[in-house]
């Protein structure tokens, strides 16, 4: 991803990425950090993550970290006060991000805190809207899980948190079945 951005001379201002267990987001953060360290990208983008109203353990943990003054190290030492499984089995059209916990939450949280990012929680109506937009605007037959980042971007734009001139990176993953 970083090499493609570099090839077209763009450093994204923001990455909005869907999160279940957190492996995709933590890998993106690590890769982008490496790209900055190697000079492939000028700077880290703001990293925002997206979860569903059905399952948002990272959102809960992020709010708790913010309430604790943003100390991710302290949160990591007291994991059970910040990250725990959902109490009720969730449902969502974005079923691929309904993990019971965000297992890579510390790495993802560090990336969000370091870049000024946040967690966006989206409902199924917005997930369906984003998926329809993604499939209509591209030739990608992405599923609702894979276009959840776009749903998060729409929510961020509605809230005035993303300027229309920002270069935003999204990842479309997963094919409708």
Secondary structure, 3 states (H helix, E strand, C coil): CHHHHHHCCCCCCEEEEECCCCHHHHHHHHHHHHHHHCCCCCCCCEEEEEEECCECHHHHHHHHHHHCCCCHHHHHHCHHHCCCCCCCCCCCCCHHHCCCCCCCHHHHHHHHHHHCCCEEEECHHHHHHHHHHHHHHCCCCECCCCCHHHHHHHHHHHCCCCCCCCCEEECCCCECC
